[in-house]
Amino acid sequence: MGASRKLQGEIDRVLKKVQEGVDVFDSIWNKVYDTENPNQKEKFEADLKKEIKKLQRYRDQIMTWIQLSEIKDKKALMDARKLIEHEMERFKVCEKETKTKAFSKEGLGQPPSTHRAPHHAIAERPFCRVLFPIQAACISHCRASPHVREFLSPPLSLFVHVCVCKYVGVVD
């Protein structure tokens, strides 16, 4: 009886730590995607990795307890395990985004990030006030040119537009 109570107390402590760990993970997750500073982003991603490692250790312990026949009510343990596995999937996505190089085939094939500055904030920069009209002229010319139209299927960067337009002679 005493061993059973001790085990139940340990399970309760771990389940509480799992919930706290998931809350910390969510907090760090939001910081990773809210920051624009690459150095801070790397720091937060390292913190995220530390937190997921803790959660994985708890998961291993929970999976051991699930195997025990002494524990009758395993629903809380199963829920905690599923919660940790969900966070592991989220971390895997974050890690993949981090490791994907911006100009690799995978990086170029991804949709643009929604975590960037809004278009109007970018348009306020001085060089953009000059380049956006050039880009608009390039885009309209490229859409009219059949030999350039094939490049327009993915969204192009300003640099690529200017380069293509120089190639076809729209911009000097």
PEQUIKA-V633559 format. One line per field, one symbol per residue. burial: 1 if it has 24 or more other ideal C-beta (glycine too) atoms within 12 Angstrom, else 0. A space follows every 50 residues. Layout:
BEGIN
burial->???
END
This chain:
BEGIN
burial->00000000001001101100110010011011100000001001101110 11011101101100110000000000100110111011011001001000 00000000000000000000000000000000011001101100000100 0000010100110110000100
END
